[in-house]
């Protein structure tokens, strides 16, 4: 899942946003759990590492600083619940690196709820983080959405995933320098709703094929940037 890759890379660099909007028809709550683990992880390398005590607690659903916001007594989340969350965000974490609030379905947040959250998302304490889940991002007010990093999730096997043969064909055309054919292939992928993340993953996974195509094209290791690609 490209979204998981983005979360891990950003968390490992220490640049993961404190406010994520997880959208699309993929497993948003699993993605939120993964992101929460990344925010709490105490591992020294890749985050989430999945093995440190913080990761294990988050993945088991027992971390005291990862709070799932629900209101079983009302159809929508009552504004008093949201106000309580806003106040709680200014209390330091019990044991974790961050205090993470997960909103499983933003369709249950009223306009008033979102306006109450706006200031704490924008100006809250540095340890507070917010993970918003919404199949359709339009249910989130633009004022709140603009303060979040949106990650779109795709269900496994969706048509938007570029098939492996597309990667092989794209590499071959690039190696042969057929720009017109490359454009035609990209248009076909676009019509299949292949997004930028899927295309990036396709290229990353096919670099060795491109290098082999370059070697076949030149008959010997090429010079310049192509030579570096072949070495990689």
C-alpha positions, -999 to +999 in steps of 0.1 A: +000+000+000+016+033-011+001+051+019+018+027+043+051+033+025+046+071+028+038+068+065+068+047+073+092+068+053+080+101+069+079+086+104+114+072+100+126+107+089+107+123+118+085+143+094+052+125+097+024+150+100+005+154+132-028+155+113-036+128+087-067+124+067-071+088+055-096+085+027-107+061+000-123+026+002-093+008+017-090-003+053-088+031+069-088+019+105-059-004+099-040+025+083-048+046+113-035+019+136-003+017+115+001+055+116-005+056+153+022+029+158+045+050+137+039+081+158+044+062+191+073+039+179+105+041+199+126+021+175+158+035+162+154+026+126+123+020+105+090+032+122+068+016+131+092-012+140+064-035+152+085-049+181+091-021+206+067-020+236+049+011+222+043-006+188+030-037+204+006-018+226-008+002+197-012-028+175-030-046+204-053-017+210-041-011+245-019+020+243-031+045+268-022+075+246-040+063+215-076+073+219-104+062+194-131+089+195-166+074+196-200+084+209-223+053+211-251+073+227-257+096+197-262+093+160-234+118+154-205+126+178-218+151+203-200+185+205-194+179+242-174+148+233-153+168+209-148+196+235-136+170+260-111+157+234-099+192+228-093+198+265-076+164+269-052+172+241-035+197+263-027+171+290+007+154+284+008+118+273+007+091+300+037+072+287+040+076+249+058+100+226+025+114+213-011+116+222-030+103+192-067+108+186-083+085+160-117+095+144-130+063+127-157+080+106-156+118+099-191+115+085-202+115+122-185+148+129-209+177+125-198+211+112-198+224+148-176+195+159-151+202+132-149+239+140-142+230+176-113+208+165-099+233+141-079+254+165-063+224+184-054+208+151-038+240+140-022+253+172-024+224+197+006+211+217+034+195+197+027+160+211-009+159+200-018+141+168-050+135+149-059+107+125-092+114+106-108+086+086-133+093+058-142+074+027-151+106+010-129+136+019-157+160+012-173+152+045-144+171+061-146+209+061-121+225+038-107+246+067-099+214+086-089+194+055-063+220+046-045+214+078-042+177+072-020+156+049-044+134+029-035+098+022-057+079-002-062+042+004-070+016-022-085-018-016-063-047-027-066-056-063-083-023-074-081-016-111-060+015-103-030-008-095-007-009-124-001-046-134+035-059-136+034-062-174+029-024-176+061-019-157+080-042-181+065-024-211+072+010-197+108+001-190+113-013-225+099+018-241+120+042-220+151+022-227+144+023-265+138+060-263+103+057-279+087+088-263+055+086-284+049+051-272+057+060-236+030+087-238+005+063-252+012+038-224+009+066-198-025+076-212-037+039-210-026+037-174-044+070-166-076+057-181-072+027-158-071+052-129-035+044-120-025+072-096+009+087-090+017+065-060+009+033-079+030+045-108+059+054-085+057+019-069+057+004-104+088+022-114+106+015-081+099-022-085+110-023-121+144-006-120+163-038-126+142-045-157+151-010-171+187-016-163+186-049-182+168-032-211+196-006-212+223-032-213+205-050-241+201-018-260+237-007-258+252-041-260+277-030-233+275-009-201+264+026-213+280+059-203+267+088-182+235+086-162+224+053-179+256+037-166+247+046-130+212+032-134+227-001-147+250-003-117+220+003-093 
